[in-house]
Amino acid sequence: MTRTDGDLKTKLLNQIENLGQERSLLPFSAASIDATITQLENTNPILEPLLADNFPALIGDWQLIYASNGTVLTRPLAEITNFLGNAMAINKIWQSLTVQNDQIMAQNQALIKFPLLGIYRLAAEGIWRSQTDQRTAMVSFDAFTIQAVQFLSQSDWSLPELKIPVLDLLQNEASWITSYLDEDTRIGRGATGNVFVFRR
């Protein structure tokens, strides 16, 4: 990593930290942050992140620290939060990437605190199908799960995981570009231009 790369990463992390966790994961696009992200993407040290040789840098658990337009989970939560106030909290959102039979498997997870109900883990399980440029993947999800990990706010109460499969005919694919990858930072762009920043 060059000094310029390190300076840009430090600048980006400071900008995101200044937003605060809730704001950085709910729909909120900051032009200054997006500009820094674009600058960092232009220094991308791994140009083909989905190539098998680069799996060691890609695979693992990544915490989401910024989403320019929220996520599939946080966009509806933003509407609920506006209605209920700040009673609901996003504790953590992360993505786990693994390899099975030379394919990249993804599990997007979130810990959400609901008023009175406790803390729940929500997850979406899917697969990345690499495209020829080795930076774009077609992503589809085949199951969703929900589990109360702290039911009714009691630390020793939990409920079994409920898994809901998605029928083949209802599975949609969306384009996902890994536009930056190094040892501890990853940037991805969705089909609608939404940009995501992850950290190990």
ROSE-4610 file (N, C-alpha, C; in Angstrom, 1 decimal, always signed):
// ROSE-4610
residu = [M/M/M/T/T/T/R/R/R/T/T/T/D/D/D/G/G/G/D/D/D/L/L/L/K/K/K/T/T/T/K/K/K/L/L/L/L/L/L/N/N/N/Q/Q/Q/I/I/I/E/E/E/N/N/N/L/L/L/G/G/G/Q/Q/Q/E/E/E/R/R/R/S/S/S/L/L/L/L/L/L/P/P/P/F/F/F/S/S/S/A/A/A/A/A/A/S/S/S/I/I/I/D/D/D/A/A/A/T/T/T/I/I/I/T/T/T/Q/Q/Q/L/L/L/E/E/E/N/N/N/T/T/T/N/N/N/P/P/P/I/I/I/L/L/L/E/E/E/P/P/P/L/L/L/L/L/L/A/A/A/D/D/D/N/N/N/F/F/F/P/P/P/A/A/A/L/L/L/I/I/I/G/G/G/D/D/D/W/W/W/Q/Q/Q/L/L/L/I/I/I/Y/Y/Y/A/A/A/S/S/S/N/N/N/G/G/G/T/T/T/V/V/V/L/L/L/T/T/T/R/R/R/P/P/P/L/L/L/A/A/A/E/E/E/I/I/I/T/T/T/N/N/N/F/F/F/L/L/L/G/G/G/N/N/N/A/A/A/M/M/M/A/A/A/I/I/I/N/N/N/K/K/K/I/I/I/W/W/W/Q/Q/Q/S/S/S/L/L/L/T/T/T/V/V/V/Q/Q/Q/N/N/N/D/D/D/Q/Q/Q/I/I/I/M/M/M/A/A/A/Q/Q/Q/N/N/N/Q/Q/Q/A/A/A/L/L/L/I/I/I/K/K/K/F/F/F/P/P/P/L/L/L/L/L/L/G/G/G/I/I/I/Y/Y/Y/R/R/R/L/L/L/A/A/A/A/A/A/E/E/E/G/G/G/I/I/I/W/W/W/R/R/R/S/S/S/Q/Q/Q/T/T/T/D/D/D/Q/Q/Q/R/R/R/T/T/T/A/A/A/M/M/M/V/V/V/S/S/S/F/F/F/D/D/D/A/A/A/F/F/F/T/T/T/I/I/I/Q/Q/Q/A/A/A/V/V/V/Q/Q/Q/F/F/F/L/L/L/S/S/S/Q/Q/Q/S/S/S/D/D/D/W/W/W/S/S/S/L/L/L/P/P/P/E/E/E/L/L/L/K/K/K/I/I/I/P/P/P/V/V/V/L/L/L/D/D/D/L/L/L/L/L/L/Q/Q/Q/N/N/N/E/E/E/A/A/A/S/S/S/W/W/W/I/I/I/T/T/T/S/S/S/Y/Y/Y/L/L/L/D/D/D/E/E/E/D/D/D/T/T/T/R/R/R/I/I/I/G/G/G/R/R/R/G/G/G/A/A/A/T/T/T/G/G/G/N/N/N/V/V/V/F/F/F/V/V/V/F/F/F/R/R/R/R/R/R]
num = [1/1/1/2/2/2/3/3/3/4/4/4/5/5/5/6/6/6/7/7/7/8/8/8/9/9/9/10/10/10/11/11/11/12/12/12/13/13/13/14/14/14/15/15/15/16/16/16/17/17/17/18/18/18/19/19/19/20/20/20/21/21/21/22/22/22/23/23/23/24/24/24/25/25/25/26/26/26/27/27/27/28/28/28/29/29/29/30/30/30/31/31/31/32/32/32/33/33/33/34/34/34/35/35/35/36/36/36/37/37/37/38/38/38/39/39/39/40/40/40/41/41/41/42/42/42/43/43/43/44/44/44/45/45/45/46/46/46/47/47/47/48/48/48/49/49/49/50/50/50/51/51/51/52/52/52/53/53/53/54/54/54/55/55/55/56/56/56/57/57/57/58/58/58/59/59/59/60/60/60/61/61/61/62/62/62/63/63/63/64/64/64/65/65/65/66/66/66/67/67/67/68/68/68/69/69/69/70/70/70/71/71/71/72/72/72/73/73/73/74/74/74/75/75/75/76/76/76/77/77/77/78/78/78/79/79/79/80/80/80/81/81/81/82/82/82/83/83/83/84/84/84/85/85/85/86/86/86/87/87/87/88/88/88/89/89/89/90/90/90/91/91/91/92/92/92/93/93/93/94/94/94/95/95/95/96/96/96/97/97/97/98/98/98/99/99/99/100/100/100/101/101/101/102/102/102/103/103/103/104/104/104/105/105/105/106/106/106/107/107/107/108/108/108/109/109/109/110/110/110/111/111/111/112/112/112/113/113/113/114/114/114/115/115/115/116/116/116/117/117/117/118/118/118/119/119/119/120/120/120/121/121/121/122/122/122/123/123/123/124/124/124/125/125/125/126/126/126/127/127/127/128/128/128/129/129/129/130/130/130/131/131/131/132/132/132/133/133/133/134/134/134/135/135/135/136/136/136/137/137/137/138/138/138/139/139/139/140/140/140/141/141/141/142/142/142/143/143/143/144/144/144/145/145/145/146/146/146/147/147/147/148/148/148/149/149/149/150/150/150/151/151/151/152/152/152/153/153/153/154/154/154/155/155/155/156/156/156/157/157/157/158/158/158/159/159/159/160/160/160/161/161/161/162/162/162/163/163/163/164/164/164/165/165/165/166/166/166/167/167/167/168/168/168/169/169/169/170/170/170/171/171/171/172/172/172/173/173/173/174/174/174/175/175/175/176/176/176/177/177/177/178/178/178/179/179/179/180/180/180/181/181/181/182/182/182/183/183/183/184/184/184/185/185/185/186/186/186/187/187/187/188/188/188/189/189/189/190/190/190/191/191/191/192/192/192/193/193/193/194/194/194/195/195/195/196/196/196/197/197/197/198/198/198/199/199/199/200/200/200]
x = [+0.8/+0.0/+0.9/+0.6/+1.3/+0.8/+1.6/+1.3/-0.1/-0.2/-1.5/-2.7/-2.6/-3.7/-4.0/-2.9/-3.2/-3.8/-3.4/-4.0/-5.5/-5.8/-7.2/-8.0/-7.5/-8.3/-8.5/-7.5/-7.6/-8.7/-8.6/-9.6/-11.0/-11.2/-12.5/-13.0/-12.2/-12.6/-13.0/-12.3/-12.6/-14.0/-14.2/-15.5/-16.6/-16.5/-17.6/-17.8/-16.7/-16.8/-17.6/-17.3/-18.0/-19.5/-19.9/-21.3/-22.0/-21.3/-22.0/-22.5/-22.6/-23.0/-24.4/-25.4/-26.7/-26.8/-26.3/-26.4/-25.7/-24.5/-23.7/-24.3/-25.3/-25.9/-27.3/-27.9/-29.2/-29.0/-30.1/-30.0/-29.5/-28.2/-27.7/-26.4/-26.5/-25.3/-24.6/-23.3/-22.6/-21.6/-21.7/-20.9/-19.4/-19.0/-17.6/-17.1/-17.9/-17.5/-17.5/-18.5/-18.5/-17.3/-16.9/-15.7/-14.4/-14.3/-13.1/-13.1/-14.3/-14.4/-13.9/-14.4/-14.0/-12.5/-11.9/-10.4/-9.7/-10.2/-9.6/-9.8/-10.9/-11.1/-10.1/-9.7/-8.7/-7.4/-7.1/-5.8/-5.9/-7.0/-7.3/-6.1/-5.6/-4.4/-4.7/-6.0/-6.4/-7.4/-7.0/-7.9/-8.9/-8.6/-9.5/-9.8/-10.6/-10.8/-11.5/-12.2/-13.0/-12.2/-11.0/-10.1/-9.7/-9.7/-9.4/-8.1/-7.1/-5.8/-6.0/-7.0/-7.3/-8.3/-8.8/-9.7/-9.2/-7.9/-7.5/-7.7/-7.6/-7.9/-9.4/-10.2/-11.6/-12.4/-12.1/-12.9/-12.8/-13.9/-13.8/-15.0/-15.0/-16.1/-15.7/-16.7/-16.5/-17.6/-17.3/-18.3/-18.6/-19.9/-20.4/-20.3/-19.6/-19.5/-20.1/-20.4/-21.1/-21.9/-23.1/-23.9/-24.6/-24.3/-24.7/-26.2/-26.9/-28.4/-29.0/-28.3/-28.8/-28.6/-29.3/-29.3/-30.7/-30.8/-32.1/-32.8/-32.0/-32.5/-32.7/-31.8/-31.9/-32.8/-33.1/-34.0/-35.4/-36.0/-37.3/-37.2/-36.1/-35.9/-35.9/-35.3/-35.3/-36.7/-37.6/-39.0/-39.7/-39.4/-39.9/-39.4/-38.1/-37.4/-38.0/-38.3/-38.9/-40.3/-41.0/-42.3/-42.2/-41.3/-41.2/-40.2/-39.4/-38.3/-37.1/-36.2/-35.0/-35.0/-36.2/-36.3/-35.6/-35.5/-34.9/-33.4/-32.6/-31.1/-30.5/-29.6/-28.8/-27.5/-27.3/-26.2/-25.0/-25.2/-24.1/-24.6/-23.9/-24.2/-22.9/-22.9/-21.7/-22.0/-20.9/-21.1/-20.0/-20.4/-19.4/-19.3/-18.1/-17.9/-17.1/-17.5/-16.8/-16.8/-16.0/-15.9/-16.3/-17.3/-17.7/-17.8/-17.1/-17.0/-16.6/-15.6/-15.1/-16.1/-17.1/-18.1/-18.1/-18.3/-18.3/-19.7/-19.8/-21.1/-21.1/-22.2/-22.4/-23.5/-23.2/-24.3/-24.2/-25.3/-25.4/-26.2/-25.6/-26.3/-26.4/-27.4/-27.5/-28.1/-27.6/-28.2/-29.0/-30.3/-31.2/-31.9/-31.9/-32.6/-34.0/-35.0/-36.4/-37.0/-37.8/-38.3/-39.1/-38.9/-39.5/-39.3/-39.0/-38.9/-37.5/-36.5/-35.1/-34.3/-33.2/-32.2/-32.4/-32.5/-32.8/-31.6/-31.3/-30.3/-31.1/-30.9/-31.5/-30.4/-30.7/-29.6/-30.2/-29.4/-29.8/-28.6/-28.9/-27.9/-28.0/-26.8/-26.8/-25.5/-25.4/-24.2/-23.8/-22.5/-21.9/-21.5/-22.0/-21.6/-20.6/-19.3/-18.3/-18.5/-18.3/-18.3/-16.9/-16.8/-15.5/-14.5/-14.9/-14.0/-13.4/-13.9/-13.4/-13.5/-14.4/-14.7/-16.2/-16.9/-18.4/-19.0/-20.0/-20.7/-22.2/-22.9/-24.3/-24.7/-25.4/-25.8/-27.2/-27.5/-28.9/-28.9/-30.1/-30.3/-31.3/-31.0/-31.9/-32.6/-32.2/-32.8/-32.7/-33.6/-33.6/-33.8/-33.1/-33.3/-33.5/-34.2/-34.4/-34.3/-33.7/-33.5/-33.5/-34.2/-34.2/-33.0/-31.9/-30.7/-30.8/-31.7/-31.9/-33.4/-34.2/-35.6/-36.2/-37.0/-37.6/-36.6/-35.4/-34.3/-33.7/-34.0/-33.4/-32.1/-31.0/-29.7/-29.6/-30.3/-30.2/-31.4/-32.2/-33.4/-33.1/-33.3/-33.2/-34.2/-34.4/-35.4/-34.7/-35.2/-34.5/-34.6/-33.6/-33.6/-34.7/-35.3/-36.4/-35.8/-35.7/-35.1/-36.2/-36.2/-37.3/-36.6/-36.8/-36.2/-36.9/-36.1/-36.7/-36.9/-38.1/-38.4/-37.5/-37.1/-36.3/-36.9/-38.2/-38.8/-38.9/-38.7/-38.7/-37.3/-36.3/-34.9/-34.5/-34.1/-33.6/-32.1/-31.5/-30.1/-29.8/-28.8/-28.4/-26.9/-26.5/-25.1/-24.4/-23.2/-22.4/-20.9/-20.4/-19.0/-18.1/-17.0/-16.0/-15.0/-15.2/-14.4/-13.1/-12.9/-11.7/-11.5/-10.3/-10.0/-8.5/-8.3/-7.0/-7.1/-6.0/-6.0/-7.1/-7.6/-8.6/-9.8/-9.8/-10.9/-11.5/-12.8/-13.4/-14.5/-14.6/-15.7/-16.5/-17.8/-18.6/-19.7/-20.1/-21.1/-22.2/-23.5/-24.6/-25.1/-26.1/-26.7/-27.2/-27.7/-28.4/-27.4/-26.1/-25.1/-24.8/-25.6/-25.3/-23.9/-23.2/-21.8/-21.7/-20.9/-20.8/-19.3/-19.0/-17.6/-17.6/-16.7/-16.6/-15.2/-15.1/-13.8/-13.7/-12.5/-12.3/-12.4]
y = [-1.2/+0.0/+1.2/+2.2/+3.4/+4.4/+5.4/+6.4/+7.1/+7.3/+8.0/+7.1/+5.8/+4.8/+4.9/+4.9/+4.9/+6.2/+7.3/+8.6/+8.7/+8.1/+8.1/+7.2/+6.1/+5.2/+5.8/+6.5/+7.2/+8.3/+9.0/+10.1/+9.5/+8.4/+7.8/+7.3/+6.6/+6.1/+7.2/+8.2/+9.4/+10.0/+10.1/+10.7/+9.8/+8.5/+7.6/+7.6/+7.6/+7.6/+8.9/+10.0/+11.3/+11.2/+10.4/+10.2/+9.5/+8.6/+7.8/+6.5/+5.4/+4.1/+4.1/+4.7/+4.6/+5.3/+6.5/+7.3/+6.7/+6.1/+5.5/+4.3/+3.6/+2.4/+2.6/+3.8/+4.1/+5.0/+5.1/+5.9/+7.3/+7.5/+8.9/+8.9/+9.6/+9.7/+11.1/+11.0/+12.2/+12.4/+13.5/+13.7/+13.7/+14.2/+14.2/+12.8/+11.9/+10.5/+9.8/+10.0/+9.3/+9.7/+10.9/+11.4/+10.7/+10.6/+9.9/+8.4/+7.8/+6.4/+6.2/+7.1/+7.1/+7.2/+8.1/+8.3/+7.0/+6.4/+5.1/+4.0/+3.9/+2.9/+3.0/+4.2/+4.4/+3.9/+3.6/+3.0/+1.5/+0.9/-0.5/-1.4/-2.1/-2.9/-4.3/-4.7/-6.1/-5.9/-5.9/-5.6/-6.7/-8.0/-9.1/-9.8/-9.2/-9.7/-11.1/-11.4/-12.7/-13.8/-13.6/-14.6/-15.5/-16.8/-17.8/-17.5/-17.0/-16.7/-15.6/-14.8/-13.7/-14.0/-15.3/-15.6/-15.4/-15.7/-15.4/-14.0/-13.0/-11.6/-11.3/-12.1/-11.8/-12.5/-13.8/-14.6/-14.2/-14.3/-14.0/-13.2/-12.7/-11.9/-10.4/-9.6/-8.2/-7.4/-6.4/-5.6/-4.4/-4.2/-3.1/-1.8/-0.8/+0.4/+1.6/+1.5/+2.6/+2.0/+2.5/+2.1/+3.4/+3.9/+5.2/+5.3/+4.2/+4.3/+3.2/+2.9/+1.9/+0.5/-0.5/-1.9/-2.4/-3.6/-4.2/-4.3/-4.5/-4.5/-3.2/-2.2/-0.9/+0.1/-0.1/+0.9/+0.8/-0.4/-0.5/-0.1/-0.4/+0.0/+1.5/+2.2/+3.6/+4.2/+3.6/+4.1/+3.8/+2.6/+2.2/+3.1/+3.4/+4.3/+5.7/+6.2/+7.5/+7.5/+6.3/+6.2/+6.0/+5.2/+4.9/+5.7/+6.5/+7.2/+6.4/+6.6/+5.9/+4.7/+4.1/+2.9/+1.7/+1.6/+0.5/+0.9/-0.1/+0.1/-1.0/-0.6/-1.5/-1.8/-3.0/-3.3/-3.6/-4.3/-4.7/-5.2/-5.0/-5.6/-6.1/-7.3/-7.9/-8.9/-9.2/-10.2/-11.2/-12.5/-13.6/-14.2/-14.3/-14.9/-16.2/-17.3/-18.5/-19.1/-20.2/-20.8/-22.3/-22.7/-24.0/-24.5/-25.5/-26.0/-24.9/-24.2/-23.1/-22.0/-21.9/-20.8/-20.0/-18.7/-17.8/-17.8/-18.2/-18.2/-17.0/-16.3/-15.0/-15.2/-14.7/-14.6/-13.2/-12.5/-11.1/-11.2/-10.6/-10.7/-9.4/-9.3/-8.1/-8.4/-7.7/-7.8/-6.5/-6.7/-5.5/-5.6/-4.5/-4.4/-3.8/-4.6/-4.1/-3.8/-2.7/-2.3/-3.4/-3.7/-4.7/-6.1/-6.4/-7.7/-8.3/-7.5/-8.0/-7.8/-8.6/-8.5/-9.7/-9.4/-10.5/-10.5/-11.7/-11.8/-12.1/-11.3/-11.5/-11.8/-12.7/-13.2/-13.5/-13.3/-13.7/-14.5/-15.7/-16.6/-16.6/-16.5/-16.6/-17.0/-16.7/-17.2/-16.0/-15.9/-15.0/-15.8/-15.4/-16.0/-15.1/-15.4/-14.5/-14.3/-13.1/-12.8/-12.7/-12.6/-12.7/-11.7/-10.5/-9.5/-9.8/-10.8/-11.2/-10.1/-9.1/-8.1/-8.0/-8.4/-8.4/-9.8/-9.8/-11.1/-10.8/-11.9/-11.9/-12.6/-11.8/-12.3/-12.7/-13.8/-14.2/-14.8/-14.7/-15.2/-16.3/-17.4/-18.6/-18.9/-18.1/-18.4/-17.1/-16.9/-15.9/-16.5/-16.0/-16.6/-15.5/-15.8/-14.9/-15.7/-15.1/-15.7/-14.7/-14.9/-14.1/-14.5/-13.7/-14.1/-13.6/-12.6/-12.1/-11.8/-12.8/-12.7/-11.9/-10.9/-10.0/-9.4/-9.1/-8.4/-9.2/-10.5/-11.3/-12.0/-11.7/-12.2/-13.7/-14.5/-15.9/-16.6/-15.8/-16.3/-16.2/-17.2/-17.2/-18.1/-18.0/-18.9/-19.6/-20.7/-21.4/-20.5/-20.8/-20.1/-20.5/-19.5/-19.8/-19.5/-20.6/-20.4/-20.5/-19.5/-19.4/-19.5/-20.6/-20.8/-19.9/-19.5/-18.7/-19.6/-19.8/-20.6/-20.2/-21.1/-20.8/-19.8/-19.8/-18.9/-17.5/-17.4/-16.0/-15.5/-16.2/-15.7/-14.8/-13.6/-12.6/-12.4/-12.2/-11.9/-10.4/-9.9/-8.5/-8.4/-7.4/-7.2/-6.6/-7.1/-6.6/-6.5/-5.3/-5.1/-4.9/-5.6/-5.4/-4.4/-3.2/-2.1/-1.8/-2.3/-2.1/-3.2/-3.7/-4.8/-4.7/-4.7/-4.9/-5.8/-5.8/-6.7/-6.4/-5.2/-4.9/-4.1/-3.7/-2.8/-3.4/-3.3/-3.7/-2.8/-2.4/-1.5/-2.3/-2.2/-2.8/-1.9/-2.1/-1.3/-2.1/-1.8/-2.5/-2.1/-2.8/-2.5/-1.1/-0.6/+0.8/+1.9/+1.6/+2.6/+2.7/+2.0/+2.1/+1.6/+2.3/+1.9/+1.5/+0.4/-0.2/-0.2/+0.1/+0.0/-1.0/-2.0/-3.0/-3.0/-3.4/-3.5/-4.9/-5.5/-6.7/-6.4]
z = [+0.0/+0.0/+0.0/-0.9/-0.9/+0.2/+0.4/+1.4/+1.0/-0.3/-0.8/-0.5/-0.7/-0.4/+1.1/+2.0/+3.4/+3.8/+3.2/+3.6/+3.2/+2.0/+1.6/+2.5/+2.9/+3.8/+5.1/+5.6/+6.9/+6.8/+5.7/+5.5/+5.4/+4.6/+4.5/+5.8/+6.6/+7.9/+8.8/+8.8/+9.7/+9.3/+7.9/+7.4/+7.9/+7.8/+8.1/+9.6/+10.4/+11.9/+12.3/+11.6/+12.0/+11.8/+10.9/+10.6/+11.8/+12.4/+13.5/+12.8/+13.6/+13.1/+12.4/+13.1/+12.6/+11.3/+11.2/+10.0/+8.8/+9.1/+8.0/+7.4/+8.1/+7.6/+7.1/+7.4/+6.9/+5.6/+4.8/+3.5/+3.8/+3.4/+3.6/+2.7/+1.6/+0.7/+0.9/+1.3/+1.5/+0.3/-0.4/-1.6/-1.2/-0.1/+0.3/+0.5/+1.1/+1.3/+0.0/-0.8/-2.1/-3.0/-2.9/-3.6/-3.1/-1.8/-1.3/-1.7/-1.7/-2.1/-3.6/-4.4/-5.9/-6.0/-5.2/-5.3/-4.8/-3.8/-3.3/-4.3/-4.9/-5.9/-7.1/-7.4/-8.5/-8.1/-6.8/-6.4/-6.1/-6.5/-6.2/-6.5/-5.4/-5.6/-6.2/-6.1/-6.6/-7.7/-8.9/-10.0/-10.4/-10.0/-10.2/-8.9/-8.1/-6.7/-6.7/-7.8/-7.8/-8.4/-8.8/-9.3/-8.1/-8.4/-7.3/-6.6/-7.3/-6.6/-5.5/-5.7/-4.7/-3.6/-3.6/-2.6/-1.2/-0.9/+0.5/+1.0/+0.1/+0.4/+0.6/-0.2/-0.2/+0.8/+1.1/+1.9/+3.4/+4.1/+5.6/+6.0/+7.2/+7.7/+7.6/+7.0/+6.8/+7.4/+8.2/+8.8/+7.9/+7.7/+6.9/+7.8/+7.3/+8.0/+7.3/+6.0/+5.3/+4.1/+3.9/+2.8/+2.3/+1.1/+0.7/+0.6/+0.3/+0.3/+1.1/+2.3/+3.1/+2.5/+3.1/+2.6/+2.5/+2.0/+1.9/+3.3/+4.4/+5.7/+6.3/+6.1/+6.8/+6.2/+4.9/+4.3/+4.9/+5.0/+5.7/+7.2/+7.8/+9.2/+9.4/+8.4/+8.4/+8.5/+7.7/+7.7/+9.1/+9.6/+10.9/+12.0/+11.9/+12.9/+12.9/+11.7/+11.6/+12.3/+12.2/+12.8/+14.4/+14.8/+16.2/+17.0/+16.3/+17.0/+17.0/+18.0/+18.1/+19.0/+19.1/+20.0/+19.4/+18.0/+17.3/+17.0/+17.1/+17.0/+16.1/+15.2/+14.4/+15.2/+15.7/+16.5/+15.6/+14.5/+13.7/+12.4/+11.3/+10.0/+9.4/+9.0/+8.4/+7.3/+6.5/+5.4/+5.6/+5.5/+5.6/+4.2/+3.7/+2.4/+2.5/+1.9/+2.0/+0.5/+0.3/-1.0/-0.8/-1.7/-1.7/-3.2/-3.5/-4.9/-5.9/-5.5/-6.3/-6.5/-5.7/-5.9/-4.6/-4.7/-3.6/-3.0/-1.7/-1.0/+0.0/+0.0/+0.8/+1.8/+3.0/+4.0/+4.6/+4.3/+4.9/+6.2/+7.2/+8.5/+9.3/+10.1/+10.9/+12.3/+13.3/+14.6/+14.9/+15.1/+15.2/+16.6/+17.3/+18.6/+18.3/+18.6/+18.5/+19.8/+19.9/+21.1/+21.8/+23.0/+23.9/+23.4/+22.1/+21.6/+21.8/+22.0/+22.1/+20.9/+20.8/+19.7/+18.8/+17.5/+16.5/+15.5/+15.0/+13.9/+12.7/+11.7/+10.4/+9.4/+8.5/+7.5/+6.2/+5.1/+3.8/+3.2/+2.7/+2.2/+0.7/+0.0/-1.4/-2.0/-3.3/-4.1/-5.0/-5.2/-6.2/-7.4/-8.6/-9.9/-10.6/-10.6/-11.1/-12.6/-13.1/-14.5/-15.1/-16.4/-17.0/-16.6/-16.1/-15.7/-14.3/-13.6/-12.3/-11.2/-11.5/-10.4/-10.3/-11.3/-11.2/-10.9/-10.1/-9.8/-9.9/-10.4/-10.3/-9.0/-8.2/-6.9/-6.8/-6.2/-5.9/-4.5/-3.8/-2.5/-2.5/-1.8/-1.8/-0.5/+0.5/+1.8/+2.7/+3.6/+4.6/+6.0/+7.0/+8.3/+9.3/+10.4/+11.5/+12.8/+13.8/+15.1/+16.2/+17.3/+18.4/+19.3/+19.3/+20.1/+21.5/+21.8/+23.1/+23.2/+23.4/+23.3/+24.5/+24.2/+25.2/+26.1/+25.5/+26.2/+27.3/+27.4/+28.4/+27.9/+28.5/+27.9/+27.8/+28.6/+28.5/+27.8/+27.1/+26.4/+24.9/+24.2/+22.7/+22.1/+20.8/+20.1/+19.0/+18.5/+17.4/+16.1/+15.3/+14.0/+13.1/+12.4/+11.4/+10.1/+9.2/+7.9/+6.8/+6.0/+4.9/+3.5/+2.9/+1.5/+0.5/-0.5/-1.6/-2.8/-3.3/-4.5/-5.7/-6.5/-7.6/-8.5/-8.7/-9.7/-9.1/-7.8/-7.1/-6.9/-7.2/-7.0/-8.2/-7.8/-8.8/-8.6/-9.8/-9.7/-9.9/-9.2/-9.2/-9.4/-10.1/-10.4/-9.1/-8.8/-7.7/-8.2/-8.0/-8.4/-7.2/-7.0/-6.0/-6.6/-6.2/-6.9/-6.1/-4.9/-4.2/-3.2/-3.1/-2.1/-1.7/-0.4/+0.2/+1.4/+2.3/+3.4/+4.4/+4.5/+5.6/+5.2/+3.9/+3.4/+2.1/+2.0/+0.7/+0.4/-0.9/-1.4/-2.5/-2.4/-3.4/-3.9/-5.1/-5.8/-6.3/-5.9/-6.3/-7.7/-8.2/-9.5/-9.7/-8.6/-8.6/-8.3/-8.1/-7.8/-6.3/-5.5/-4.1/-3.8/-2.9/-2.6/-1.1/-0.9/+0.4/+0.8/+2.0/+2.5/+3.7/+3.6/+4.6/+5.2/+6.4/+7.1/+7.8/+7.9/+8.6/+10.1]
